[in-house]
Amino acid sequence: MSSRSSINFHDNKKDIELLWHIHAELPGTGKKRRHKADVLNRSAIILISACWEAYIEDVSVESFDFLLSQSDDPSFIPSKVKALVSRELMSQKDERKIWELAGSGWKSVLRNHKDVAQDKWITSFNTPKSKQVRALFSDLLGISDITSNWTWNDTTVETVCAELDHYISVRGDIAHRVRHEETVHKTWGKSFLAHVTKLVDRIDEALYEHLLSLGKNEPW
């Protein structure tokens, strides 16, 4: 089974595929057609990045909410997450903050930690590169390295991460400068979409195994 976030990602892919249908039906030839195609190709890169960012945000929340729903007490929460939350509490000047842990208050404290982690690793960096994704799931769910299973065929984790980061950088160039220095080709978008689709599958697998290892129920 797939996470709800993965299902939503695949639904969102339809909008990107629609762009390529429009691309194939562009009339004319020459410079005008190339310009129109370039605009569509840039739009595809932006949309793919948005789908990727939405998936990362959604699946991190979905996984964290599942973690809390399975927890009757803090013992179910990974040690690293508890350590980070403890440091966050101790760093605050208001000594009364510690009492927020009383009763079921620890769940509210953890939800606040979720917001802090997402703001730190996603919101502040716009579209998540491999480093931010790795740090987010480490801080939020205690996973040592979410990228460790990012391999397929003859690729390495380093190569897969570098390719993701490259496409995210292209997206940044398009979004912030309007025009990328090079012509954006249709094949770039095709490769980018195929790449993040594989990553979504790998992340879903890793999260499923991690969450299942912490309890008895399947997360999805």
C-alpha positions as CSV (number, residue, x, y, z in Angstrom):
1,M,0.0,0.0,0.0
2,S,1.0,3.6,-0.5
3,S,0.7,6.6,1.9
4,R,-2.0,9.1,1.3
5,S,0.7,11.6,0.4
6,S,2.0,9.3,-2.3
7,I,-1.5,8.8,-3.7
8,N,-1.8,12.6,-3.8
9,F,1.5,13.0,-5.5
10,H,0.5,10.6,-8.3
11,D,-2.8,12.5,-8.7
12,N,-0.9,15.8,-9.0
13,K,1.4,14.2,-11.7
14,K,-1.6,14.4,-14.1
15,D,-1.3,18.2,-14.4
16,I,2.3,17.8,-15.4
17,E,1.5,15.2,-18.0
18,L,-1.2,17.5,-19.3
19,L,1.5,20.1,-20.0
20,W,3.3,17.6,-22.2
21,H,0.1,16.9,-24.1
22,I,-0.2,20.6,-24.8
23,H,3.5,20.6,-25.8
24,A,2.9,18.0,-28.4
25,E,0.0,19.9,-29.9
26,L,1.8,23.3,-30.2
27,P,1.2,24.7,-33.7
28,G,3.8,26.2,-36.0
29,T,7.5,25.8,-36.4
30,G,10.6,27.8,-35.9
31,K,11.5,30.4,-33.2
32,K,7.9,31.1,-32.0
33,R,7.2,27.4,-31.4
34,R,10.5,26.9,-29.6
35,H,9.8,29.8,-27.3
36,K,6.3,28.4,-26.5
37,A,7.8,25.0,-25.9
38,D,10.5,26.5,-23.6
39,V,7.9,28.2,-21.5
40,L,6.0,24.9,-21.1
41,N,9.2,23.1,-20.2
42,R,10.0,25.7,-17.5
43,S,6.5,25.4,-16.2
44,A,6.9,21.6,-16.0
45,I,10.0,22.0,-13.8
46,I,8.2,24.3,-11.5
47,L,5.2,22.0,-11.2
48,I,7.3,18.9,-10.6
49,S,9.2,20.8,-7.8
50,A,5.9,21.8,-6.2
51,C,4.7,18.2,-6.3
52,W,7.9,17.0,-4.7
53,E,7.7,19.7,-2.0
54,A,4.1,18.9,-1.3
55,Y,4.8,15.2,-0.9
56,I,7.7,15.8,1.5
57,E,5.6,18.1,3.7
58,D,2.5,15.9,3.5
59,V,4.3,12.6,4.2
60,S,6.3,14.0,7.1
61,V,3.0,15.2,8.7
62,E,1.2,11.9,7.9
63,S,4.0,9.9,9.4
64,F,4.3,12.1,12.5
65,D,0.6,12.0,13.1
66,F,0.6,8.2,12.8
67,L,3.5,8.1,15.3
68,L,1.5,10.2,17.8
69,S,-1.7,8.2,17.3
70,Q,0.1,5.0,18.2
71,S,1.7,6.5,21.4
72,D,0.0,6.1,24.7
73,D,3.1,7.4,26.4
74,P,6.4,9.0,25.3
75,S,8.2,5.6,25.3
76,F,7.0,5.0,21.7
77,I,8.8,8.1,20.5
78,P,12.3,7.5,19.0
79,S,15.1,8.6,21.4
80,K,16.6,11.1,19.1
81,V,13.3,12.9,18.7
82,K,12.8,13.0,22.5
83,A,16.3,14.4,22.9
84,L,15.7,17.2,20.4
85,V,12.4,18.1,22.1
86,S,14.1,18.1,25.5
87,R,16.8,20.5,24.2
88,E,14.2,22.8,22.7
89,L,12.4,23.0,26.1
90,M,15.6,23.6,28.1
91,S,16.7,26.3,25.7
92,Q,13.7,28.4,26.5
93,K,14.0,31.0,29.3
94,D,10.5,30.4,30.7
95,E,11.1,27.6,33.4
96,R,7.3,27.0,33.4
97,K,7.5,25.4,30.0
98,I,8.5,22.1,31.5
99,W,5.0,21.8,32.9
100,E,3.6,21.6,29.4
101,L,4.7,17.9,29.5
102,A,2.3,17.1,32.3
103,G,-0.6,14.6,31.5
104,S,-1.0,14.4,27.7
105,G,0.7,17.7,27.2
106,W,3.8,15.9,25.8
107,K,1.8,15.4,22.6
108,S,1.3,19.1,22.2
109,V,5.0,19.7,22.8
110,L,5.8,17.1,20.1
111,R,3.4,18.8,17.6
112,N,5.1,22.1,18.2
113,H,8.4,20.3,17.5
114,K,6.9,19.1,14.2
115,D,6.2,22.7,13.2
116,V,9.7,23.8,14.2
117,A,11.4,21.0,12.2
118,Q,9.3,21.7,9.1
119,D,9.9,25.4,9.3
120,K,13.7,24.8,9.8
121,W,14.2,22.3,7.0
122,I,11.4,22.9,4.5
123,T,9.8,26.4,4.7
124,S,13.1,28.2,5.1
125,F,14.7,26.4,2.2
126,N,11.7,26.5,-0.3
127,T,12.0,23.3,-2.3
128,P,13.7,20.5,-0.4
129,K,17.1,19.2,-1.6
130,S,18.5,15.9,-0.3
131,K,20.2,17.5,2.7
132,Q,17.0,19.1,3.9
133,V,15.0,16.0,3.4
134,R,17.5,13.9,5.3
135,A,17.6,16.4,8.2
136,L,13.8,16.8,8.3
137,F,13.1,13.0,8.7
138,S,15.9,12.7,11.2
139,D,14.7,15.5,13.4
140,L,11.0,14.6,13.1
141,L,11.0,10.8,13.1
142,G,14.4,9.7,14.3
143,I,15.4,8.1,11.0
144,S,19.2,8.2,10.7
145,D,19.3,8.6,6.9
146,I,16.1,8.6,4.8
147,T,18.3,8.7,1.7
148,S,20.0,5.3,2.4
149,N,17.7,3.4,0.1
150,W,17.8,6.0,-2.7
151,T,19.3,3.6,-5.2
152,W,18.1,1.8,-8.4
153,N,19.8,0.0,-11.2
154,D,23.6,1.0,-11.1
155,T,23.1,4.3,-9.4
156,T,24.5,5.3,-6.0
157,V,22.9,7.3,-3.2
158,E,25.4,10.1,-3.9
159,T,24.5,10.2,-7.6
160,V,20.7,10.1,-6.9
161,C,21.0,12.9,-4.4
162,A,23.2,15.0,-6.7
163,E,20.7,14.7,-9.5
164,L,17.8,15.7,-7.3
165,D,19.8,18.7,-6.1
166,H,20.6,19.7,-9.6
167,Y,17.0,19.8,-10.7
168,I,16.0,21.8,-7.6
169,S,18.7,24.3,-8.5
170,V,17.3,24.6,-12.0
171,R,13.9,25.2,-10.5
172,G,15.5,28.0,-8.4
173,D,17.0,29.6,-11.4
174,I,13.7,29.6,-13.3
175,A,11.7,30.9,-10.3
176,H,14.0,33.6,-9.2
177,R,15.5,34.8,-12.5
178,V,12.4,34.0,-14.7
179,R,14.8,32.7,-17.4
180,H,17.3,29.9,-16.9
181,E,20.6,30.5,-18.7
182,E,20.1,27.5,-21.0
183,T,17.1,26.4,-23.0
184,V,15.0,24.1,-20.8
185,H,14.3,20.9,-22.7
186,K,11.3,18.6,-22.5
187,T,13.7,15.7,-21.6
188,W,14.7,17.5,-18.4
189,G,11.2,17.6,-17.1
190,K,10.7,13.9,-18.1
191,S,13.8,12.9,-16.3
192,F,13.1,15.0,-13.3
193,L,9.6,13.6,-12.9
194,A,10.8,10.0,-13.3
195,H,13.5,10.8,-10.7
196,V,11.2,12.1,-8.0
197,T,8.6,9.4,-8.6
198,K,11.2,6.8,-7.8
199,L,12.2,8.8,-4.7
200,V,8.5,9.0,-3.5
201,D,8.4,5.2,-3.7
202,R,11.7,4.8,-1.8
203,I,10.6,7.2,0.9
204,D,7.2,5.5,1.3
205,E,9.0,2.2,1.7
206,A,11.5,3.5,4.3
207,L,8.8,5.3,6.3
208,Y,6.6,2.2,6.3
209,E,9.4,0.0,7.6
210,H,10.5,2.6,10.2
211,L,7.0,3.2,11.6
212,L,6.1,-0.5,11.6
213,S,9.3,-1.2,13.6
214,L,8.2,1.2,16.3
215,G,4.8,-0.5,16.9
216,K,2.4,-3.2,15.8
217,N,0.2,-1.4,13.3
218,E,0.8,-0.7,9.6
219,P,1.0,3.0,8.9
220,W,-0.8,2.6,5.5
